[in-house]
Amino acid sequence: MRIAVSVAEKEKTAGTESPYFKALLAVGVQPDEIDLVSAADARRVHAGDYDGILFTGGEDVDPSFYGEKKRYESVYDSHARDEFEFALLEGAMAKRAPILGICRGVQMINVNFGGTLYQDMKEDAEPQAEHRQTDVGKTRQEPSHSVVVTDADSDLGNIVHGACRVNSLHHQAVKRLGRGLKVTAHSEDGFVEAVESADEYPFLMAVQWHPEEMVANSPEQREIFARFVAKCREGAGKS
């Protein structure tokens, strides 16, 4: 089995200290089964070489990909990363490989499916909860608000029963949902917090929070990675 973890360039330098790397190790993945990749690897990395792909947090998606101009100085994008990850996502879907998205990951997936984003939640909407908790002194590992599961029959609904407390480290969010996706959880103030494929797809889950930061203290967050890895191993066994 091989899993690609698509990260920002600066995250790649963390190597085995990356929280995404550690979260996969925590659910039984071996170090040599994980490949941290970034846009700089575009020429050598192909989705067909992997049994699953994890799309992680980081820069904002370039608004031009959802038909808008950048409106705020707070939008920090990476066109190269977007192109790299769109290609990886399309390749993974062609192979029907398991996909897990985290934070930027859910936003990138939504845009790839034709959806749009709030470029800056505080400018474009009226959040009642704090969605960038480090701005108010909370650590990345602390839960800061609740998410409510809206589809009990979804993959997330089979992990989280009703609601759970999560961390929150973003200033953008899903606005118009992309075609072919379904919402599986909302924040307590009404923003999309999780999506999955609306079609019969082996495993495509994306969440707005950062479960990799909470694996050590939350069985539910750990189970998100466990389910993803189990699907990856299942697919690898069939190839």
C-alpha positions in Angstrom: 0.0 0.0 0.0 1.1 3.5 -0.8 -0.6 6.7 0.3 0.2 10.2 -1.1 -0.1 13.1 1.4 -0.3 16.3 -0.6 1.1 19.2 1.5 2.4 22.8 1.3 6.1 23.1 0.5 6.9 24.2 4.1 4.9 21.2 5.5 6.9 18.8 3.4 10.1 19.8 5.1 8.6 18.6 8.4 8.9 15.0 7.1 8.1 12.5 9.8 7.2 15.3 12.2 4.3 16.3 10.1 1.0 15.9 12.1 -0.5 14.2 9.0 2.3 11.7 8.9 2.0 11.0 12.6 -1.8 10.6 12.3 -1.3 7.9 9.7 1.3 6.2 11.8 -1.2 6.2 14.7 -3.6 4.0 12.8 -1.0 1.5 11.7 0.5 2.9 8.5 4.2 2.1 8.1 6.6 5.0 7.3 7.6 3.6 3.9 3.9 3.5 2.9 3.6 7.3 3.1 4.8 9.7 0.5 4.6 13.5 1.4 4.3 15.3 -1.9 3.9 18.9 -3.1 3.6 20.9 -6.3 7.3 20.7 -6.8 6.9 16.9 -7.4 4.3 17.3 -10.2 6.5 15.7 -12.8 7.2 12.5 -10.8 3.9 12.1 -8.9 1.0 10.4 -10.5 -2.3 9.4 -8.8 -2.2 6.0 -10.4 0.9 5.1 -8.3 -1.1 5.4 -5.0 -3.8 3.5 -3.2 -5.2 6.6 -1.6 -4.6 10.4 -1.4 -4.8 12.7 1.5 -5.3 16.4 0.7 -4.2 18.6 3.6 -4.4 22.2 4.8 -2.4 25.2 3.7 -2.8 28.0 1.2 -6.2 29.2 -0.2 -7.5 28.0 -3.5 -7.0 30.6 -6.3 -10.4 32.3 -6.7 -10.0 32.3 -10.5 -10.7 28.6 -10.3 -14.2 29.3 -9.2 -14.8 32.3 -11.4 -13.9 35.1 -9.0 -11.2 37.7 -8.6 -9.3 37.9 -5.3 -11.1 40.4 -3.1 -9.2 40.5 0.2 -5.6 40.7 1.3 -6.3 37.8 3.6 -6.5 35.4 0.5 -3.1 33.7 0.2 -3.2 31.3 -2.7 -0.9 29.0 -4.6 -1.9 28.5 -8.3 0.8 25.8 -8.7 -0.5 23.8 -5.8 -4.1 24.1 -7.1 -3.2 22.7 -10.5 -1.1 19.9 -8.9 -3.9 18.8 -6.6 -6.7 19.1 -9.2 -4.7 16.7 -11.4 -4.1 14.4 -8.4 -7.8 14.4 -7.5 -8.9 13.7 -11.0 -6.4 10.9 -11.3 -7.4 9.3 -8.0 -11.1 9.5 -9.0 -10.4 7.8 -12.3 -8.8 5.0 -10.4 -11.6 5.1 -7.8 -9.0 5.4 -5.0 -10.0 6.6 -1.5 -9.7 10.3 -0.9 -9.5 12.2 2.4 -9.6 16.0 2.5 -8.7 18.2 5.4 -9.4 22.0 5.7 -8.0 23.3 2.4 -8.7 19.8 1.1 -12.5 20.2 1.5 -12.3 23.6 -0.2 -10.2 22.3 -3.1 -12.4 19.3 -3.7 -15.5 21.5 -3.6 -14.0 23.9 -6.2 -13.0 20.9 -8.4 -16.6 19.8 -8.4 -17.8 23.2 -9.5 -18.5 24.8 -6.2 -17.5 28.2 -4.7 -16.0 29.4 -1.5 -16.4 32.3 1.0 -13.1 34.0 0.3 -13.1 35.4 3.8 -15.8 34.2 6.2 -15.8 37.4 8.3 -16.1 39.6 5.2 -18.5 37.5 3.2 -20.7 36.0 5.9 -21.5 36.4 9.6 -20.0 33.6 11.6 -21.3 33.3 15.1 -18.4 31.0 16.2 -14.7 31.7 16.0 -13.4 29.6 13.1 -9.7 30.6 13.5 -9.1 29.6 17.0 -5.4 30.4 17.2 -6.4 34.1 16.8 -8.1 33.9 20.2 -5.3 32.0 22.1 -6.5 28.4 21.6 -4.0 25.7 20.6 -4.4 23.8 17.4 -5.3 20.6 19.4 -8.2 22.1 21.5 -11.8 21.7 20.4 -13.5 25.1 19.9 -16.9 24.5 18.5 -19.4 21.7 17.6 -20.2 20.2 14.3 -23.6 18.4 13.7 -23.8 15.4 11.4 -26.6 16.0 8.9 -26.4 12.6 7.2 -26.4 9.6 9.6 -26.0 7.1 6.8 -22.8 8.8 5.5 -19.2 7.6 6.2 -18.9 10.4 8.7 -22.2 9.6 10.2 -21.0 6.1 10.9 -18.1 7.6 12.9 -19.7 10.6 14.6 -23.1 9.9 16.1 -25.0 13.2 16.2 -22.3 15.8 16.9 -18.8 16.2 18.1 -16.4 19.0 19.2 -13.7 19.9 16.7 -10.9 22.4 16.3 -11.1 25.2 13.8 -8.3 26.8 11.9 -9.7 28.4 8.7 -10.9 31.7 7.3 -12.5 30.3 4.2 -15.4 27.8 3.8 -17.6 26.1 1.3 -20.2 28.5 -0.1 -22.0 26.9 -3.1 -21.7 23.1 -3.0 -20.2 21.4 -6.0 -22.3 19.0 -8.1 -21.8 15.4 -7.1 -21.1 16.2 -3.5 -23.3 16.0 -0.4 -23.0 17.9 2.9 -22.6 15.5 5.8 -22.0 18.0 8.7 -22.5 21.7 9.6 -21.0 23.9 12.2 -23.1 25.1 15.0 -23.4 28.5 13.2 -24.4 26.9 9.9 -21.3 26.6 7.7 -20.5 23.4 5.8 -18.0 21.3 7.8 -17.9 18.0 5.9 -18.8 16.7 2.4 -18.7 13.3 0.7 -19.4 12.0 -2.7 -23.1 11.9 -3.5 -22.5 9.0 -5.9 -21.4 5.4 -5.3 -17.8 6.1 -4.7 -15.5 3.8 -2.5 -14.5 6.6 -0.1 -14.4 10.4 -0.5 -14.6 12.3 2.7 -13.5 15.9 3.4 -13.7 17.8 6.6 -13.2 21.5 7.4 -11.5 20.9 10.7 -8.1 19.3 11.5 -8.5 15.8 12.8 -4.8 15.1 12.6 -4.2 17.5 15.5 -6.7 15.6 17.7 -5.9 12.0 17.0 -4.2 11.4 20.3 -7.2 12.5 22.4 -10.3 11.8 20.2 -11.3 8.3 19.2 -13.7 9.8 16.6 -11.0 11.9 14.9 -8.6 8.9 15.0 -11.4 6.8 13.3 -11.5 9.1 10.4 -8.0 8.1 9.5 -8.6 4.5 10.4 -11.5 4.3 7.9 -9.5 6.0 5.2 -6.6 3.7 5.6 -8.8 0.6 5.7 -10.2 1.6 2.4 -6.7 2.2 1.0 -5.6 -1.3 2.1 -8.7 -2.8 0.7 -8.1 -1.3 -2.7 -4.4 -2.2 -2.6 -5.3 -5.8 -2.0 -7.5 -5.9 -5.1 -4.8 -4.4 -7.4 
